[in-house]
Amino acid sequence: MKKSAEDDFRSFVHSRWSRLLRTAYLLTGHHQDAEDLVQAALARAYTRWEKVRRARDPDAYVWRILINTNTDRLRRNRISEWLTHWLPERATSDRADQVVERSVLLDALRTLPVRQRATVVLRYLEDRSESEVAELLGTGVGTVRSQTARALTRLRAELPRLTASEHV
């Protein structure tokens, strides 16, 4: 029995939702924005599903849609969001260290330009190879290497400043 395109898409979404959401959260830094980003990317993928499912690597195709959708979102909202060092929630005592570490990491990621942030998230937090990242971003491996090097240099400079401000 042949699976319909609708069933195939539902199966794809069901099996990849949590991983897409995690990547989106790392790119946006906010749960609500991450959910909106994944939904927008999947809506784009759904309109092209026949092309996506015939692609050599449908996962890479959808991750690229996710990254491009995030880039488009940031271009539209360039001024409308102000990032701060303070979280509105209070950390609980049992996981305070994890909350602080995650907060510092997200603050550091927010200092990076969009392409560098995408490169770091895909390389180190999604554990993808340089060639996979290059394919997802539509660029060369050398560009991925240079973007990663610049991002890591910037993160190394930002992390001590951000961790010092947490202890003040």
Backbone as a printed PyTorch tensor [residue, N CA C, xyz], in Angstrom:
tensor([[[ 0.8390, -1.1780,  0.0000],
         [ 0.0000,  0.0000,  0.0000],
         [ 0.8860,  1.2430,  0.0000]],

        [[ 0.7010,  2.1160, -0.9490],
         [ 1.5180,  3.3090, -1.1040],
         [ 1.0560,  4.3960, -0.1420]],

        [[ 2.0360,  5.0090,  0.5070],
         [ 1.7560,  6.0820,  1.4380],
         [ 1.4340,  7.3640,  0.6850]],

        [[ 0.4090,  8.0810,  1.0990],
         [ 0.0810,  9.3440,  0.4540],
         [ 1.0840, 10.4130,  0.8820]],

        [[ 1.1460, 11.4780,  0.1030],
         [ 2.0500, 12.5830,  0.4320],
         [ 1.6870, 13.1750,  1.7900]],

        [[ 0.4040, 13.2650,  2.0650],
         [-0.0630, 13.7990,  3.3530],
         [ 0.4300, 12.9280,  4.5070]],

        [[ 0.2690, 11.6080,  4.3720],
         [ 0.7320, 10.6870,  5.4110],
         [ 2.2460, 10.7470,  5.5680]],

        [[ 2.9420, 10.8560,  4.4540],
         [ 4.3940, 10.9430,  4.4800],
         [ 4.8400, 12.2060,  5.2170]],

        [[ 4.1770, 13.3340,  4.9360],
         [ 4.5150, 14.5900,  5.6060],
         [ 4.2320, 14.4930,  7.1020]],

        [[ 3.0860, 13.9340,  7.4680],
         [ 2.7480, 13.7850,  8.8850],
         [ 3.7950, 12.9320,  9.6060]],

        [[ 4.2020, 11.8690,  8.9700],
         [ 5.2100, 10.9900,  9.5500],
         [ 6.5360, 11.7340,  9.7250]],

        [[ 6.9080, 12.4920,  8.7100],
         [ 8.1410, 13.2820,  8.7690],
         [ 8.0910, 14.2520,  9.9400]],

        [[ 7.0130, 15.0080, 10.0540],
         [ 6.8720, 16.0000, 11.1240],
         [ 6.9000, 15.3180, 12.4870]],

        [[ 6.1700, 14.2390, 12.6250],
         [ 6.1000, 13.5380, 13.9080],
         [ 7.4830, 13.0500, 14.3480]],

        [[ 8.2600, 12.5430, 13.4250],
         [ 9.5610, 11.9750, 13.7950],
         [10.6510, 13.0320, 13.9970]],

        [[10.4550, 14.2360, 13.4800],
         [11.5290, 15.2380, 13.5540],
         [11.1630, 16.4840, 14.3550]],

        [[ 9.9470, 16.5690, 14.8390],
         [ 9.4750, 17.7770, 15.5220],
         [10.4090, 18.2030, 16.6540]],

        [[10.7400, 17.3090, 17.5570],
         [11.5290, 17.7090, 18.7360],
         [12.9230, 18.1840, 18.3310]],

        [[13.5210, 17.5510, 17.3530],
         [14.8620, 17.9720, 16.9230],
         [14.7990, 19.3240, 16.2040]],

        [[13.7890, 19.5200, 15.3710],
         [13.6100, 20.8180, 14.7250],
         [13.3820, 21.9110, 15.7700]],

        [[12.5630, 21.6040, 16.7690],
         [12.2600, 22.5800, 17.8140],
         [13.5150, 22.9330, 18.6110]],

        [[14.3390, 21.9330, 18.9170],
         [15.5780, 22.1900, 19.6410],
         [16.4980, 23.1000, 18.8320]],

        [[16.6480, 22.8120, 17.5620],
         [17.4920, 23.6500, 16.7070],
         [16.9330, 25.0630, 16.6350]],

        [[15.6260, 25.1670, 16.4680],
         [14.9960, 26.4870, 16.3900],
         [15.1870, 27.2560, 17.6930]],

        [[15.0890, 26.5670, 18.8180],
         [15.2900, 27.2330, 20.1110],
         [16.7210, 27.7490, 20.2280]],

        [[17.6670, 26.9580, 19.7870],
         [19.0590, 27.3960, 19.8420],
         [19.3160, 28.5820, 18.9120]],

        [[18.5830, 28.6440, 17.8130],
         [18.7330, 29.7650, 16.8890],
         [18.0380, 31.0260, 17.3940]],

        [[16.8900, 30.8700, 18.0740],
         [16.1000, 32.0360, 18.4810],
         [16.2980, 32.4390, 19.9310]],

        [[16.5090, 31.4650, 20.8060],
         [16.6650, 31.7570, 22.2270],
         [15.3630, 31.8590, 22.9960]],

        [[14.2340, 31.6510, 22.3290],
         [12.9190, 31.7620, 22.9710],
         [12.0370, 30.6030, 22.5230]],

        [[11.3400, 29.9870, 23.4780],
         [10.4820, 28.8470, 23.1380],
         [ 9.3790, 29.2260, 22.1500]],

        [[ 8.7230, 30.3470, 22.3890],
         [ 7.6220, 30.7420, 21.5070],
         [ 8.1170, 31.0430, 20.0970]],

        [[ 9.2310, 31.7560, 20.0050],
         [ 9.8000, 32.0470, 18.6860],
         [10.2340, 30.7600, 17.9890]],

        [[10.7570, 29.8200, 18.7630],
         [11.1970, 28.5410, 18.1900],
         [10.0010, 27.7820, 17.6180]],

        [[ 8.9090, 27.7260, 18.3600],
         [ 7.7160, 27.0410, 17.8600],
         [ 7.1860, 27.7240, 16.6030]],

        [[ 7.1420, 29.0510, 16.6210],
         [ 6.6940, 29.7890, 15.4320],
         [ 7.6080, 29.5120, 14.2410]],

        [[ 8.9120, 29.4800, 14.5020],
         [ 9.8770, 29.2310, 13.4340],
         [ 9.6950, 27.8430, 12.8290]],

        [[ 9.5480, 26.8290, 13.6690],
         [ 9.3650, 25.4630, 13.1670],
         [ 8.0630, 25.3740, 12.3700]],

        [[ 7.0000, 25.9630, 12.8790],
         [ 5.7270, 25.9090, 12.1670],
         [ 5.8120, 26.6110, 10.8200]],

        [[ 6.4750, 27.7610, 10.7780],
         [ 6.6350, 28.4790,  9.5050],
         [ 7.4750, 27.6710,  8.5210]],

        [[ 8.5490, 27.0650,  9.0140],
         [ 9.4110, 26.2550,  8.1390],
         [ 8.6550, 25.0380,  7.6150]],

        [[ 7.8900, 24.3840,  8.4880],
         [ 7.1320, 23.2130,  8.0460],
         [ 6.0060, 23.5990,  7.0920]],

        [[ 5.4460, 24.7740,  7.2690],
         [ 4.4240, 25.2390,  6.3220],
         [ 5.0440, 25.4180,  4.9360]],

        [[ 6.2540, 25.9880,  4.9010],
         [ 6.9550, 26.1190,  3.6130],
         [ 7.2750, 24.7390,  3.0290]],

        [[ 7.7310, 23.8400,  3.8890],
         [ 8.0690, 22.4960,  3.4180],
         [ 6.8240, 21.7860,  2.8870]],

        [[ 5.6990, 21.9780,  3.5430],
         [ 4.4560, 21.3210,  3.1190],
         [ 4.0420, 21.7680,  1.7210]],

        [[ 4.2030, 23.0570,  1.4270],
         [ 3.8120, 23.5510,  0.1010],
         [ 4.7080, 23.0140, -1.0010]],

        [[ 5.9030, 22.5270, -0.6310],
         [ 6.8450, 21.9550, -1.6000],
         [ 7.0990, 20.4760, -1.3160]],

        [[ 6.1870, 19.8200, -0.6360],
         [ 6.4730, 18.4900, -0.1100],
         [ 6.8850, 17.4860, -1.1830]],

        [[ 6.2650, 17.5240, -2.3450],
         [ 6.6540, 16.5690, -3.3980],
         [ 8.1270, 16.7480, -3.7630]],

        [[ 8.5640, 17.9690, -3.8560],
         [ 9.9730, 18.2410, -4.1600],
         [10.8650, 17.8360, -2.9860]],

        [[10.4180, 18.1330, -1.7590],
         [11.2020, 17.8010, -0.5660],
         [11.3770, 16.2960, -0.4510]],

        [[10.3090, 15.5430, -0.5970],
         [10.4030, 14.0910, -0.3960],
         [11.2010, 13.3890, -1.4850]],

        [[11.3410, 14.0330, -2.6590],
         [12.1650, 13.4590, -3.7300],
         [13.6260, 13.8950, -3.6310]],

        [[13.9110, 14.8350, -2.7360],
         [15.2800, 15.3530, -2.5970],
         [16.2170, 14.2360, -2.1350]],

        [[17.4940, 14.4190, -2.4250],
         [18.5120, 13.4490, -2.0120],
         [18.5210, 13.2990, -0.4970]],

        [[18.3480, 14.4190,  0.2210],
         [18.3340, 14.3960,  1.6860],
         [17.2070, 15.3090,  2.1780]],

        [[16.0020, 14.7560,  2.3590],
         [14.8680, 15.5890,  2.7960],
         [15.1270, 16.3040,  4.1210]],

        [[15.8560, 15.6700,  5.0330],
         [16.1690, 16.3320,  6.3060],
         [16.9610, 17.6130,  6.0670]],

        [[17.9980, 17.5180,  5.2570],
         [18.8190, 18.6930,  4.9690],
         [17.9840, 19.7850,  4.2990]],

        [[17.0810, 19.3830,  3.4230],
         [16.2130, 20.3280,  2.7290],
         [15.3670, 21.1000,  3.7470]],

        [[14.7650, 20.3910,  4.6910],
         [13.8970, 21.0390,  5.6780],
         [14.7250, 21.8720,  6.6560]],

        [[15.9120, 21.4020,  7.0410],
         [16.7520, 22.2020,  7.9480],
         [17.1860, 23.4900,  7.2650]],

        [[17.4400, 23.4160,  5.9770],
         [17.7970, 24.6330,  5.2490],
         [16.6160, 25.5960,  5.2010]],

        [[15.4180, 25.0710,  5.0050],
         [14.2210, 25.9170,  5.0610],
         [14.1260, 26.5760,  6.4300]],

        [[14.3880, 25.8170,  7.4890],
         [14.3390, 26.3430,  8.8570],
         [15.3340, 27.4930,  9.0270]],

        [[16.5480, 27.2970,  8.5820],
         [17.5840, 28.3210,  8.7200],
         [17.2340, 29.5610,  7.9020]],

        [[16.7760, 29.3610,  6.6690],
         [16.4010, 30.5000,  5.8290],
         [15.1990, 31.2450,  6.4070]],

        [[14.2450, 30.5130,  6.9670],
         [13.0870, 31.1410,  7.5880],
         [13.5260, 31.9750,  8.7860]],

        [[14.4760, 31.4670,  9.5520],
         [14.9990, 32.2290, 10.6910],
         [15.7080, 33.4890, 10.2170]],

        [[16.4900, 33.3690,  9.1670],
         [17.1810, 34.5380,  8.6250],
         [16.1800, 35.5880,  8.1670]],

        [[15.1280, 35.1460,  7.4790],
         [14.0710, 36.0710,  7.0380],
         [13.4000, 36.7340,  8.2410]],

        [[13.1400, 35.9440,  9.2820],
         [12.5010, 36.4610, 10.4960],
         [13.3640, 37.5440, 11.1320]],

        [[14.6580, 37.3120, 11.2010],
         [15.5590, 38.2870, 11.8140],
         [15.6710, 39.5520, 10.9790]],

        [[15.6150, 39.4230,  9.6820],
         [15.6550, 40.6140,  8.8280],
         [14.4210, 41.4880,  9.0710]],

        [[13.2660, 40.8440,  9.2150],
         [12.0190, 41.5920,  9.4450],
         [11.9880, 42.2210, 10.8350]],

        [[12.5480, 41.5330, 11.8400],
         [12.4560, 41.9840, 13.2280],
         [13.7530, 42.5970, 13.7370]],

        [[14.5290, 43.1610, 12.8620],
         [15.8580, 43.6320, 13.2470],
         [15.8230, 44.5850, 14.4420]],

        [[14.8880, 45.4940, 14.5010],
         [14.8500, 46.4910, 15.5640],
         [13.8160, 46.1600, 16.6290]],

        [[12.8520, 45.3360, 16.3320],
         [11.7180, 45.1640, 17.2320],
         [12.0260, 44.3700, 18.4970]],

        [[13.1610, 43.6950, 18.5750],
         [13.4880, 42.9380, 19.7780],
         [14.7360, 43.5000, 20.4240]],

        [[14.6870, 43.6200, 21.7400],
         [15.8350, 44.0750, 22.5080],
         [16.2690, 42.9450, 23.4160]],

        [[17.4690, 42.4760, 23.2260],
         [17.9760, 41.3810, 24.0290],
         [18.5970, 41.9350, 25.3100]],

        [[18.3360, 41.2570, 26.4160],
         [18.8710, 41.7080, 27.6990],
         [19.6040, 40.5640, 28.3740]],

        [[20.2900, 40.8960, 29.4510],
         [20.9950, 39.8900, 30.2340],
         [20.1200, 39.3230, 31.3360]],

        [[18.9370, 39.8440, 31.5070],
         [18.0720, 39.4410, 32.6110],
         [16.9170, 38.6110, 32.1080]],

        [[16.6480, 37.5320, 32.7850],
         [15.5090, 36.6870, 32.4650],
         [14.3390, 37.0760, 33.3580]],

        [[13.1170, 37.0580, 32.8620],
         [11.9830, 37.4320, 33.7010],
         [11.6820, 36.3900, 34.7740]],

        [[12.0720, 35.1520, 34.5670],
         [11.8050, 34.1120, 35.5540],
         [12.9290, 34.0610, 36.5770]],

        [[12.6030, 33.5490, 37.7410],
         [13.6220, 33.3090, 38.7560],
         [14.0520, 31.8480, 38.6530]],

        [[15.3390, 31.6380, 38.7550],
         [15.8590, 30.2740, 38.6850],
         [15.5350, 29.5420, 39.9870]],

        [[15.2340, 28.2630, 39.8690],
         [14.9950, 27.4630, 41.0690],
         [16.3220, 26.9660, 41.6000]],

        [[16.3720, 26.6940, 42.8680],
         [17.6380, 26.3390, 43.4980],
         [18.1840, 24.9950, 43.0240]],

        [[17.3130, 24.0700, 42.6490],
         [17.8130, 22.7440, 42.2950],
         [18.5040, 22.7000, 40.9270]],

        [[18.2170, 23.6510, 40.0580],
         [18.8390, 23.6480, 38.7340],
         [19.4590, 24.9950, 38.4020]],

        [[19.8270, 25.7360, 39.4020],
         [20.3280, 27.0930, 39.1870],
         [21.5670, 27.1180, 38.3020]],

        [[22.4880, 26.2010, 38.5330],
         [23.7100, 26.1940, 37.7230],
         [23.4000, 25.9630, 36.2470]],

        [[22.4760, 25.0520, 35.9730],
         [22.1080, 24.7820, 34.5850],
         [21.4280, 25.9920, 33.9540]],

        [[20.5920, 26.6560, 34.7110],
         [19.9020, 27.8420, 34.1930],
         [20.9080, 28.9400, 33.8820]],

        [[21.8620, 29.1460, 34.7680],
         [22.8800, 30.1730, 34.5630],
         [23.7300, 29.8260, 33.3430]],

        [[24.1590, 28.5730, 33.2570],
         [24.9820, 28.1580, 32.1150],
         [24.2250, 28.3390, 30.8020]],

        [[22.9670, 27.9150, 30.7730],
         [22.1760, 28.0550, 29.5520],
         [21.9540, 29.5190, 29.2200]],

        [[21.6960, 30.3230, 30.2330],
         [21.4910, 31.7550, 30.0260],
         [22.7430, 32.4100, 29.4570]],

        [[23.8830, 32.0620, 30.0160],
         [25.1480, 32.6230, 29.5340],
         [25.4030, 32.1720, 28.0990]],

        [[25.1580, 30.9000, 27.8210],
         [25.3620, 30.3900, 26.4670],
         [24.4370, 31.0980, 25.4750]],

        [[23.1690, 31.2410, 25.8150],
         [22.2240, 31.9120, 24.9130],
         [22.5940, 33.3800, 24.7250]],

        [[23.0140, 34.0550, 25.8210],
         [23.4550, 35.4440, 25.6880],
         [24.6560, 35.5380, 24.7580]],

        [[25.5910, 34.6070, 24.9000],
         [26.7760, 34.6070, 24.0370],
         [26.3820, 34.3400, 22.5880]],

        [[25.4760, 33.3880, 22.3590],
         [25.0310, 33.1040, 20.9930],
         [24.3350, 34.3150, 20.3710]],

        [[23.6150, 35.0700, 21.1810],
         [22.9000, 36.2510, 20.6650],
         [23.8500, 37.3460, 20.1950]],

        [[25.0920, 37.3170, 20.6620],
         [26.0550, 38.3360, 20.2300],
         [26.5880, 38.0560, 18.8270]],

        [[26.3740, 36.8520, 18.3450],
         [26.9100, 36.4680, 17.0390],
         [25.9990, 36.9190, 15.9070]],

        [[26.5840, 37.2580, 14.7670],
         [25.7670, 37.5090, 13.5760],
         [25.0100, 36.2270, 13.1920]],

        [[23.9670, 36.3720, 12.4270],
         [23.0640, 35.2690, 12.0880],
         [23.8040, 34.0720, 11.4990]],

        [[24.6640, 34.2820, 10.5260],
         [25.3620, 33.1720,  9.8680],
         [26.3120, 32.4600, 10.8360]],

        [[27.0270, 33.2320, 11.6610],
         [27.9400, 32.6230, 12.6140],
         [27.1560, 31.8270, 13.6520]],

        [[26.0240, 32.3610, 14.1030],
         [25.2040, 31.6410, 15.0760],
         [24.7030, 30.3390, 14.4740]],

        [[24.2200, 30.3910, 13.2370],
         [23.7350, 29.1760, 12.5760],
         [24.8590, 28.1590, 12.4320]],

        [[26.0510, 28.6260, 12.0920],
         [27.1920, 27.7230, 11.9350],
         [27.5390, 27.0330, 13.2500]],

        [[27.6060, 27.7950, 14.3390],
         [27.9430, 27.2160, 15.6450],
         [26.8550, 26.2500, 16.1010]],

        [[25.5980, 26.6500, 15.9610],
         [24.5000, 25.7790, 16.3930],
         [24.5240, 24.4680, 15.6210]],

        [[24.6770, 24.5420, 14.3070],
         [24.6690, 23.3220, 13.4980],
         [25.9140, 22.4650, 13.7440]],

        [[27.0870, 23.1070, 13.8520],
         [28.3300, 22.3390, 14.0390],
         [28.4190, 21.6860, 15.4060]],

        [[28.1730, 22.4570, 16.4580],
         [28.4760, 21.9720, 17.8000],
         [27.2570, 21.5300, 18.5990]],

        [[26.1320, 22.1580, 18.3990],
         [24.9640, 21.7810, 19.1770],
         [24.0980, 20.7590, 18.4450]],

        [[24.1660, 20.7610, 17.1170],
         [23.4750, 19.7420, 16.3240],
         [24.4310, 18.6420, 15.8680]],

        [[25.7190, 18.8070, 16.1350],
         [26.7520, 17.8120, 15.8350],
         [26.7760, 17.4200, 14.3620]],

        [[26.7340, 18.4250, 13.5080],
         [26.7980, 18.1680, 12.0660],
         [28.2150, 18.4200, 11.5600]],

        [[28.5650, 17.7400, 10.4780],
         [29.8980, 17.9020,  9.9000],
         [29.9870, 19.2370,  9.1560]],

        [[31.2210, 19.6500,  8.8530],
         [31.4140, 20.8930,  8.1080],
         [30.7270, 20.8330,  6.7480]],

        [[30.7980, 19.6840,  6.0910],
         [30.1680, 19.5730,  4.7690],
         [28.6490, 19.6260,  4.8760]],

        [[28.0680, 19.0340,  5.9250],
         [26.6180, 19.1210,  6.1190],
         [26.1970, 20.5620,  6.3780]],

        [[26.9560, 21.2640,  7.2130],
         [26.6360, 22.6590,  7.5110],
         [26.7520, 23.5010,  6.2420]],

        [[27.7960, 23.2540,  5.4660],
         [27.9750, 23.9970,  4.2170],
         [26.7830, 23.7800,  3.2860]],

        [[26.3390, 22.5450,  3.1840],
         [25.1940, 22.2490,  2.3240],
         [23.9300, 22.9140,  2.8440]],

        [[23.7170, 22.8530,  4.1450],
         [22.5200, 23.4570,  4.7340],
         [22.4970, 24.9750,  4.5680]],

        [[23.6620, 25.5950,  4.6700],
         [23.7330, 27.0470,  4.5590],
         [23.9400, 27.5230,  3.1250]],

        [[24.1510, 26.5760,  2.2130],
         [24.3370, 26.9480,  0.8140],
         [25.6490, 27.6770,  0.5810]],

        [[26.6950, 27.1990,  1.2230],
         [27.9960, 27.8470,  1.1200],
         [29.0830, 26.7780,  1.0500]],

        [[30.3230, 27.1890,  0.9710],
         [31.4240, 26.2430,  0.8940],
         [31.9390, 25.8430,  2.2690]],

        [[32.6780, 24.7550,  2.3060],
         [33.2520, 24.2640,  3.5590],
         [34.2340, 25.2910,  4.1230]],

        [[34.9840, 25.9540,  3.2660],
         [35.9260, 26.9780,  3.7240],
         [35.2140, 28.1260,  4.4280]],

        [[34.0640, 28.5050,  3.9070],
         [33.2720, 29.5620,  4.5450],
         [32.7720, 29.1000,  5.9020]],

        [[32.3580, 27.8450,  5.9850],
         [31.9150, 27.3060,  7.2760],
         [33.0650, 27.3550,  8.2660]],

        [[34.2480, 26.9640,  7.8320],
         [35.4170, 26.9840,  8.7260],
         [35.7240, 28.3970,  9.2070]],

        [[35.7240, 29.3610,  8.2760],
         [36.0550, 30.7340,  8.6740],
         [34.9650, 31.3330,  9.5580]],

        [[33.6920, 31.0650,  9.2420],
         [32.5960, 31.5630, 10.0820],
         [32.6700, 30.9480, 11.4800]],

        [[32.9850, 29.6590, 11.5420],
         [33.1040, 28.9750, 12.8290],
         [34.2660, 29.5560, 13.6320]],

        [[35.3960, 29.7700, 12.9780],
         [36.5660, 30.3280, 13.6740],
         [36.2550, 31.7200, 14.2190]],

        [[35.6150, 32.5500, 13.4120],
         [35.2520, 33.8960, 13.8720],
         [34.2690, 33.8310, 15.0350]],

        [[33.2950, 32.9320, 14.9170],
         [32.2870, 32.7980, 15.9720],
         [32.9290, 32.3320, 17.2730]],

        [[33.8090, 31.3520, 17.1910],
         [34.4590, 30.8420, 18.4060],
         [35.3520, 31.9020, 19.0370]],

        [[36.0400, 32.6880, 18.2200],
         [36.8650, 33.7760, 18.7480],
         [35.9880, 34.7840, 19.4870]],

        [[34.8660, 35.1200, 18.8890],
         [33.9480, 36.0710, 19.5230],
         [33.3420, 35.4990, 20.8040]],

        [[32.9650, 34.2200, 20.7780],
         [32.4000, 33.5870, 21.9680],
         [33.4330, 33.5370, 23.0980]],

        [[34.6770, 33.2370, 22.7550],
         [35.7310, 33.2000, 23.7810],
         [35.9300, 34.5780, 24.4220]],

        [[35.7350, 35.6150, 23.6340],
         [35.8650, 36.9710, 24.1730],
         [34.6330, 37.3540, 24.9980]],

        [[33.4550, 36.9140, 24.5780],
         [32.2080, 37.2910, 25.2490],
         [31.9420, 36.5010, 26.5200]],

        [[32.2600, 35.2220, 26.5360],
         [31.9050, 34.3850, 27.6880],
         [32.4830, 34.8800, 29.0080]],

        [[33.7570, 35.2800, 29.0850],
         [34.2510, 35.7820, 30.3710],
         [33.4940, 37.0390, 30.8280]],

        [[33.1690, 37.9120, 29.9050],
         [32.4340, 39.1310, 30.2420],
         [31.0320, 38.7780, 30.7500]],

        [[30.3760, 37.8400, 30.0740],
         [29.0180, 37.4590, 30.4590],
         [28.9900, 36.7110, 31.7910]],

        [[29.9710, 35.8530, 32.0180],
         [29.9840, 35.1240, 33.2950],
         [30.3540, 36.0610, 34.4380]],

        [[31.1780, 37.0630, 34.1750],
         [31.5220, 38.0500, 35.2140],
         [30.2930, 38.8690, 35.5840]],

        [[29.4740, 39.2230, 34.6020],
         [28.2790, 40.0240, 34.8840],
         [27.2360, 39.2070, 35.6490]],

        [[27.2670, 37.8900, 35.5500],
         [26.3380, 37.0470, 36.2830],
         [26.6700, 37.0270, 37.7670]],

        [[27.9620, 37.2520, 38.1140],
         [28.3840, 37.1820, 39.5030],
         [28.3240, 38.5330, 40.2070]],

        [[28.0310, 39.5680, 39.4650],
         [27.9870, 40.9160, 40.0480],
         [26.7200, 41.1330, 40.8200]]])
